[in-house]
Amino acid sequence: MNIGESITQAFDSIRTNKLRTFLTLLSIAMGVFALIAAGTIITSFEKAVLKQLEDVGETTFWIKREPAIQTGHTWYKYRKRKPITFREWKELKKMTNSTNLISAHSFTSGMTINAGNLSTDPDVFLVGADNTFFITNAIDVEIGRTFTEEDIDYNRNVAIIGNDVIVKIFPNTNPLGKEIIVKNQRYTVIGVMKTRGAMLGQSKDNMVIIPLTNFLKYFASPWEESLTISVRALDRTLIESTMDEVIGNLRVVRNVKPWEENTFEIETNETISQQFGSFVNFLSIFGFLSGGFALIAAGVGIMNIMLVAVKERTREIGIRKAVGAKKRWVLWQFIFEAITLCQVGGIIGIILGVVGGYLLGNAIKLPMYFPISWIILSVIVCTILGISFGAYPAYRAANLDPIEALRYE
């Protein structure tokens, strides 16, 4: 049995039955495209989230009214919880001894920032934060300064802005000391954040941060506003004890009875990774099923092409068997032809998938990663597809009676 000859025969089949082969290869390519494109986006998405968590650090955890990722109908349970208030945050800070890095923040989106005759698009994130927010969330101020306790206590109209805002309203101008207007409120720029790039299509530099007290006074909903509390342990070895103390103190502050479950969520790098992992698994299954259905349809096309090839080469098969070709040689020859056809479609699909994933990633400003594991999976799937759907035609070819085959017209 000559594997090279089998591959050559596969390409002859492509040339002989151009339309039928094109449609089959297109189905395989679309199936593999779905796999690779999904793999590219999922891999890039996963690595980007993990990179962001690494930047914040392992010693930071967050307290929220509800988890970041929710599934099913659990949203109703979380919406019934009382908001985490400014008073509760202040009480928690007073009661906690294991760390003094306990910050709070809230935000709203879709804001327009004005300065003179210039303004941004209505897509700026406005964040209200305290003076320790920058430490607990690993946000660096490149120029100027961060907030002081007095800025928070005295509700000062000061702001720290991101680079995207500077490009729109302070082109070629040093923004420090300049005034910006947010919904008729005037703020003096005291700092500029270090450029942080984009995440999932959303720029992290399109942001203005103001004192939390000021945010709650002018921009927060009086009934629904719930703060996110960020806590950073002083050392990696202290994170568990810090978390236990904070949870106990917050239960006291929120008057949670000993037999009741927490009325807030604790999120760490690990829990967010686990929640995100479940989400990624769902996307992976969806992408695999989407590509799988197309590949099954393509497999039927491969079987038809191979059955036609067996019929067209009946006399050739008879001659081979008459001169001593063994049954298993004929069997494997046709299976290798089926595998070759599948791999040709697979290679086209891999190329399209990588290019498509890359273009989509650029569109949503996501750093792209080459999905090696998904490419290997696609090659394996195409091989299994060729074996599975090429087996029956190969079996028919291998079991042809040489005498009858030689008489075939």
Secondary structure as UniProt FT lines:
FT   HELIX           3..16
FT   HELIX           18..56
FT   TURN            58..59
FT   STRAND          60..64
FT   TURN            72..74
FT   HELIX           75..79
FT   HELIX           86..95
FT   STRAND          102..111
FT   STRAND          114..115
FT   TURN            116..117
FT   STRAND          118..119
FT   TURN            122..123
FT   STRAND          124..129
FT   TURN            131..132
FT   HELIX           133..136
FT   TURN            137..138
FT   STRAND          141..144
FT   HELIX           149..153
FT   TURN            154..155
FT   STRAND          158..161
FT   HELIX           163..169
FT   TURN            171..172
FT   TURN            176..177
FT   STRAND          179..182
FT   TURN            183..184
FT   STRAND          185..193
FT   STRAND          198..199
FT   TURN            200..201
FT   STRAND          202..203
FT   STRAND          207..211
FT   HELIX           212..218
FT   TURN            222..224
FT   STRAND          228..232
FT   HELIX           236..238
FT   HELIX           239..253
FT   TURN            254..255
FT   TURN            258..259
FT   STRAND          265..267
FT   HELIX           269..312
FT   HELIX           314..322
FT   TURN            323..324
FT   HELIX           327..363
FT   TURN            364..365
FT   HELIX           372..398
FT   HELIX           402..407
//
